[in-house]
Amino acid sequence: MADHRRRFLVAYDIRDEKRLRAVHKTMKRYGWSMQYSVFICDLDGVERFALEGALCECIHQGLDSVAFIDLGDPSERGRQCFSFLGPAPKLPTTGPVII
């Protein structure tokens, strides 16, 4: 049985431009860019583990920070996780974005 997917908001603060580019490139393989340092990722347990491992190879764990915020099941209809001031971006509907 496949692991259950969860939607995560992933935000990062990286102190070095080279590491920042590496983190951004890694994140683009796993999710949808909501803002430059904020991504939405629909991941199962294996994918989350792989993403965390890839990010650990990019960041300096004493200086940089990556936050994973669990937003729940991406397939639940009617869930309102986001509200916006100003124009709202079109959010992904569901499913993996892993490339």
C-alpha positions in Angstrom: 0.0 0.0 0.0 1.4 3.4 -1.0 2.2 5.9 1.7 -0.4 8.6 2.2 0.4 12.0 0.6 0.5 15.2 2.7 0.7 18.8 1.5 3.6 20.8 3.0 4.4 24.4 2.9 8.2 24.5 2.8 10.0 27.8 3.5 13.7 28.4 3.8 16.2 31.0 4.9 19.6 30.4 3.4 22.6 32.6 4.3 24.8 32.0 1.3 23.9 32.6 -2.4 25.5 29.4 -3.7 23.6 27.3 -1.1 20.5 29.3 -1.8 20.6 28.4 -5.5 21.2 24.8 -4.7 18.2 24.7 -2.3 16.0 26.4 -4.8 17.0 24.0 -7.6 16.3 21.1 -5.3 12.9 22.4 -4.2 11.9 22.9 -7.8 12.2 19.1 -8.3 9.8 18.4 -5.4 7.2 21.2 -5.4 5.5 24.3 -6.8 7.0 27.7 -6.1 4.5 29.9 -4.3 7.1 32.6 -3.6 10.8 32.6 -4.1 11.7 30.9 -0.8 8.3 29.2 -0.2 7.1 26.0 -1.9 4.1 23.8 -1.8 5.0 20.1 -1.9 2.6 17.1 -2.0 4.8 14.3 -0.6 4.5 10.8 0.7 6.8 9.6 3.5 9.5 8.3 1.1 9.5 11.6 -0.9 9.7 13.7 2.2 12.7 11.7 3.4 14.4 12.1 0.0 13.7 15.8 0.0 15.0 16.3 3.5 18.2 14.3 2.6 18.7 16.3 -0.5 18.3 19.6 1.4 20.7 18.4 4.1 23.4 18.1 1.4 22.8 21.7 0.4 22.5 23.6 3.6 24.8 24.6 6.4 22.9 23.3 9.4 24.4 25.8 11.8 23.4 28.8 9.7 20.5 28.0 7.4 16.9 27.0 8.2 14.2 25.0 6.3 10.7 24.8 7.7 8.2 22.1 6.8 4.6 23.0 7.7 2.1 20.1 7.3 -1.1 21.4 5.7 -2.8 18.0 5.6 -4.3 15.8 2.9 -4.1 17.6 -0.4 -7.1 15.8 -1.8 -9.6 17.0 0.9 -12.2 19.1 -0.9 -13.1 22.4 0.7 -10.1 22.8 2.9 -9.0 26.4 3.0 -5.4 26.5 4.2 -4.5 29.9 2.6 -5.8 33.4 2.6 -4.1 36.3 0.9 -3.8 40.0 1.0 -3.4 41.2 -2.6 -3.5 39.0 -5.7 -3.8 35.3 -4.8 -1.6 32.9 -6.8 -3.2 29.9 -8.5 -2.4 27.1 -6.1 -1.9 23.5 -7.3 -5.0 21.3 -7.0 -3.3 18.0 -5.9 -0.8 15.4 -6.8 3.0 15.1 -6.9 5.1 17.6 -8.7 8.3 15.6 -8.4 10.4 15.8 -11.6 
